[in-house]
Amino acid sequence: MSRIVQWSITVALAGFLFGFDTAVISGADKPIQTLWGLSDLQHGLLIMSMALWGTVIGAIFGNWPTDRLGRRATLLMIGVLYLVSAVGSALVTDPTLFALFRLVGGIGVGISSVAAPTYISEIAPPRYRGLLVAMYQFNIVFGILMAFVSNYLIGSLILDETAWRWMLGIEAVPALLYTLMITRVPRSPRWLILKRNDVAEASRVLRLIKPDADIDAEIATIRAAEDEERNAHAPFFSRRYRLPILLAFLIAFFNQLSGINFIIYYAPRVLEAAELGSQVALLSTAGIGLVNLVFTMLGMALIDRLGRRTLLYIGSAGYLVSLVLISRAFFQSELGGLEVPLLLGLFIAAHAISQGAVIWVFIAEVFPNHVRARGQSFGSSIHWICAALITLVMPWVLGTFSGGPVFAFFAVMMLLQLVFVMFLMPETKGVSLEDLQHHLVGDNVSLRRVHLSRARVRARG
């Protein structure tokens, strides 16, 4: 088990670089616009949003290297992309080249959201799979927090116009360490069996993971599940995979339609317009980072105890309470005191303990081995496309509506998420990937079979 934990932590560090790369640009925002004399439109397109569009590209096409080159080779490539992006962004003297290097880093982010959860889910034992895959999300949150801390420290120590270059360039250090560490991680045994037919190497890795298990029987189970998929000859977007595709789409869709990006990026503007003054401090980078980190850790501790569905029930309740009360406060113009900031804290906590902890775990579990990377890429793409669209339309929305209708809309979305959890979402806690394939994949899969698989999971727990 110690080896699995070590490998999972190493791979999950891709999430740290993900979070760091996403957040570190905040320290360079204004200095870069001033340095190159960019208009607001140029600054938004070339500087601030380029990494996000790179993330969409990486998520859409991330399944190709993950399947063709392998999980480990792709994770190595991600480290190189982050390294190139960090060094390039710190050294360039032209905004176009800066945008190109930020795009490279964004592609690394998108591919990491495919390859890292896929790899960890394939080496983790069912009993601890939720915790181990959720370490990826923990590292994203930790990376965001460390980026803000790093920016603060560098900004305090370097007081000239080169500070932003150091802020961006410092990412090269963890990127290099991560890349070197990945070389010591073995290739995924499931990938070795299914994509390379290298049973001998897969057996060696499986014996390191499960020294007391019947490895021959486990390999036979993996191959039988793969043979079933190959014999089906079904394309990814087919009736056979309709349920995993629907589940991945809905959990990714609701993740962003909770309003999490709106809260993080645009709520300070709303609250300043509401004249809350210093109470906006709750939404400072440190406050968001701390609340997010603490409740992500709590979600990690509970995901294999309570299960994925239970955490989404808890999160949905927290979402609804916070969003409905915030919307009510805006509609009634009762924005004084600590009410709204505290409710925003509740919202962030609800997200971290539920959707934040569950999304990457769940998407990595519901697809069969044969199309897992493709499924992870699909779910990740939906997540990032929704994130990009929300980020783009929210300035117009805020210019057209007050905070009341906006928060009410997100509350309605979270009510629909609750319906999804109640009537469609299966519990995947403690079930092997091959057993999940049996219950969720096939031409005759129905909601009744999903409910049956859910009951079996509860019985096992």
N, C-alpha and C positions, 0 to 999 in steps of 0.2 A: 504493500500500500504506500510506503514511503516514496518509492520510485514514481508511482502514479501522481502523487501530490507534487513532487518535484517537477515532473514534466508538465503537469497542468499549470503550475505557477509560472513556469518559464514561458509557455505558449500564451498564457493570459497576459503576460507583459506586453503583448501586441495591443491589448486594450489600454494599457498605461500610455503607450505612445499615441494611440488613437485620441485619448482624452487630452493629453499634453499638446498635441499638434492642433487640435480643434480650438483650445482655449488660449494658447500662447499668443495668438495674433492680437488679442485684446490689448496687450502692452505696446504693440507697434501701430495701433490704429491711427491715432491723431498725428504722431511724428511722421509717419509715411505720407499721409495726405499733405502735410505742410511741406515736407522735403521736396516732393515732386509736383506740388501745385495742382493736385487733381481735383476735378469737380466732384460733387457728391455722387453723380452717376458713375463716373470713371472709377472712383474709389470703391463704390459698392460692387461693381462688376469685376474689376481687375484685382482688387486687394482682399475685400472681405468675403465675397461669395465664391471665389474661384475654387477654394478647397472643397466647398460643399458640392459643387458640380463634379469635381474629381471624385468625390465620395460616391455620387450616383453612378458614375461610369465604372468605378471599381466594383461596386455592388452588383451591377448588371452583368458584368463580364467576369466576375471573380470565380465563378464555378469552373471556367475553362482551365486556368492553371491549377486550381485545386484538384481537379480530376486528372488532367493530362500530365502535369509535372509531379503531382503528389502534394499531400498536405504539408509535409516538412519543407520541401523545396519552395513552395509558395510562401510559407512563413519566413524563410530566409530572404526571399525576394522582397517581402514587405519591409524587413529591416533595412535593406539596401535603399528602397524607395524613401523611407523616412530619413535615412542618413543623407542622401542626395538632396532631398528637399530642405533639410535643416541648414546644411552648408551653403547650398545655392542661395536660399532666401537671405542668409546673413551677408553674403558677399556681393550680390548684384547691385548695379548702379542704374538700373532701368526698370520702370514699372511693368513693362511687358514681360521681361525675363522673370521678374519677381512673381508675376501671375503664373507663369509656366511652372516654376518650382513649387508654388503653392498647390497647383493642380496635381503635380506628382505626389505630394504628400497626401492630398485628398484621395487619390487613387489607392494609395496604401491603406488609408482608413477604410475605404469601401471593401477592398479585398480582405482585410483583416476581419471584418464583420462576417465574412463567409468562411474563411479558412480556420480561424482559431476556434469558434464554437464547434465546427465540424470535427476537427481533430480531437478536442477534449471529449466530446460526446462518444467518440469511437474507442477511446482507451479507458474511459471511466466505468467502474462497476455500477450497475443500476442503483444500488443503495446510496451511492454518493454522487451520482451524476449531476444532480441539480446543484449541489454545492460547488463541485469542481467547475462546471460550465459557468456558473454565476460569478466565479472569480474574474472572468473576463469583464463583466459589468462593473465589478468592484474596482478593477484596475482602471477602467474608463473614468470613473468618478474620482479615484485617487489621482489619476493623471491630470484631470482638470484642476483639482485643488493644488497640486504641486506646480502647475503652470502659473497659477495666480501668485503662489508664494514666491516662485522663482522670479517672476516679473517684478514683484515688490522689492525683493532683495537686490536684484540687478539695478533697478531704478534708484535704489537708495545708495548704491556703491558707485555707480557710473553716472555722473551728472552731466555728461556732454551729449551731443547729438548722435553718438554711436551706441547708446544704450539699447535701442531697439534691435540692433544687429546682434548683440550678445544675447538678448532675450530669445531670439529665434534660433541662433546658432547653438545655444546650450543643449538643444534637443539632440544634437549629434552624439553627445556622450551616452545617454541611455540607449539611443538607436544602435550604436556600435556594440555596447555591452549585450544588448538583446540579440543582435545578429550572431555574435560569438557564442552565446549560450544556446541558441537554437541548434547549432551544429552538434550538440551533445544529446539532442532529443531523437529517439528512434522514429522511423516511419510508422504510420498508422497500420496496424495489422490488418484491419478490414480493407484498407486501400491496397495493401500488398496482395491480399487474396483476390480481390475483385478486379483490380485494374492491371496487376502484374503477374498474377498466378504464381507468386513466389511464396509457396506454402512453408518452405523451410525457414525463411526469414520471419514470416508471420508467426510461426510456432515459437521461434526464439523470443520474439517480443512478448507474445502472450504468456510464456513461461516466466518472464520477468515481472509481468503484471499480476499473474495469478499462479504462483508456484504450486499451489495445492489443487488446482482445478484439472479436470479432464480436458486437456487441450484438444485432443483429437475429436472429441464430441463437440466441442465449441466450434471448431473449424467446420465440422460437418453441418452444424446448424447454420452457420454463416453462408456456406456454399449452397445449402438447400434453399435458403431464402433468396439468394442471388439467382439460382436456377429458375425459381418460380417467376422472378421478374423478367429474366431473359426470354423465357418461354412465352411470356405475355406479349412481347414485342409491342409494347405500348409507348407512344411518345409522351413527353412530360405533360403537356397540356392535353390530357385525355381523361375519359371517364374513370379510368383505373386510379388516378391520383387526385381525383376531384376533391376528396375530403381533406387530405393534407394541404392541398393548395388553398382551399377555402379557410382552413384553420390558420395557416401562415398569413394569408391576406388579412384576415380579421384582427389577429392579435397585433400585427404591424400597423394596420390602419388605426385601431383604437389607441395604440401607443401614442401616436402623434395627434389624434383627435381628442386626446385628453387635454390638450392645450399646453403641454410641458414646454415646448419651444416658445410659445407666446409668453408664458409666465417668466421664463428665464431672460428672454431678449427684450420684450416690450412692456412688461408690467411696470417697470420703473417709470416709463413715460406716462402710463395711465395714472399711476399714483401721484406723480408730480403734478399732473393736470388737476388731480383731486385735492391738491394742496395738503398732502400728508407730511411734507417736510422731512424731518430727520427720521421719521418712522420707516422711510424707504430703506434704511440701513439693513432691514431684514433681508432685502434682496441684493445686498452687496455680494460680491463674489465670494468672500470668505463665509458669509452666512449660508448662502446656497450650497457651497462646497461642504460645509460641516454637516448640515442637516442631511444632505444627500448621502454623504459618506456613512454617517451613523445608521441611517435606516436601510441603506444598501447592505451593510454588515448584518443588520437584524434580519433582512430578507434572506440572505445567504444562510444564516443559522436556522431558519425555519423552513426553507424550501423543500428539504428532504424529510422534514418532520411532519409538517402540515400538508404539504403538497402544493402543486401549482394553482389548482382551482381555488383552494382556500385563500391563498395569498391574493388572488385577483378579487375574490369576494371582499376581503378586508380593504384592498385598495379602492375598489369601486365605491364602497361605503364612504371612505375618506374623501374620495374625489367628489361624490355627490354632496356631502355635507359642506365641504369647503366652497365648492363652486356655486351651489345654490345660495348660500349665505352671503358670499361676496357679491353675486349678482343682485340679491335683494338690497344690500347696502348701497349699491350704485343707483338702483332704481329709486330708492327712497332718499337718496342724498344723505345717508347717515354714515359718513366716512370718517368720523372722528375717532379718537382713541386708538387702542391697539388692535381693534377687531380685525380689520382687513389684513394687516401684516401677520397676525397670528394665524389667520385662516390660510394665508398663502404658505406659511410654514407647514400647516397641516397638509396642504395640497402636495408640497414637495415631498413630505414624509410618505404620503399615500402612494405617490408615484414610485419612490425609491424601493419601498418594501414589496410592491406588487409588480407592475409592468416593468420597472427598471431591473428587477431581479429575475423576472420570469421570461421575458421575450426571447432572448438568445438561447436559453435552455430549451424552451418549448419548440421553437422552430427547428432546432437541431435534432429533436427527438421524433417528430411526427412523420418524417420522410424515411423511406426505406434506404438501405445502404446504397443501392444502385443509383439513386438520384438525389442523395442527401446534399451534395455540394450544389446541385442545380436548385434544389428546394431552398437551401440556405440563401443562395443568391437571389431567388425570387422574393423571399420574405424580407431580406435586407434591402432589396431594391424598392419594395413598397414603402418600407420605413423611411428611406432617404428621399424618395420622390415626394412623399407627403410632407416631410420636414422642409424640403426646398420650397414647395408650393405654399405652405403656411408662412414661411419666412418672407416670401415674396408678396403675398396678398395682405399681410397684416398691417403694413403702413396705411394702405387704402382703407381697410376695415376700421382702423382706429380714427382715420380722418372722417369717416362716414357715420360711425355709431359710437355711442358711449360704452363704458365698461359693462353696463348691465346686460345688454343683448349679447355681447361677446361671451361673457362668462356663462350666461344662460344656455347659449348654443353648446358650449363644451359640456355643460351639465347634462343636456339631452343626449349627447354622444356617450357619456359615461353611463347613462341609464340603459342605452342600447348595448353597451359593453356588458352590463350586468345580465341582460337577457341572453347574450352570447354565452356567458359563463354558465348560466343556469341550464340552458337547453341544448347546447352544442359542444362545448369544450370538454374533452375527455381528460381524466386524470392520468398522468404519465409517470407519477412517482413510483419508483421501485420496479418498473417493468423493463425487461430487456428490449433492446432496439428491434430484435427479430420478432418478439411477441407483439410489439406495437405495430410492426408492419402487418402482421397477421390480422389484427383487428381494424386497422385504419385504411388498408389498401386493398383494392380489388374492384371488379366490375359490379359486384353485388353488395358492396358495403352500404349499410344504411345507418340511420341515427339509432336504430334499435341495437345494432351491433356495437356502436360507440358506447351506449349506455351499459351494455353487457360488459364491455372491456373496463368501463369505469367501476362497475361493481366488483370485478375480479381484482382490480387494483386495491380497492378498499379492503377486500378480504385478505390480500397479501400483507397489507400494511398492518 
